[in-house]
Amino acid sequence: QVQVVESGGDMVQAGGSLRLSCAASGINLRLFRIAWYRQAPGKQRELVASISDAGDTTYEDSVKGRFAIFRDSTGDMVYLQMNNLHPEDTAVYLCNAHWNIADYWGQGTKVTVSS
């Protein structure tokens, strides 16, 4: 059984930093494209950042220069480093693992940024 688990969400003040983690059991994350999405109350889910199995990254425009997605040296964990957080970054952040027809989601971790 595949399980994707996010962690690291917290409440921080504007300008602060957080690092979110994505881990999985039952699959090898190194083979998957990993993406972080976020969903704020009353808003649609949006893609924040992604990293391919080859290490290519993409970022949503509003987080460029502030967020970084990367894998650890083993490839078994994927992180989202979030710096200079803004109140509008407040959301539940979800990790998605995608490869071919396989698509797995975690339950999300909550990030709250206060002004």
Disulfide bonds with the S-S distance in Angstrom:
Cys22-Cys95 1.97
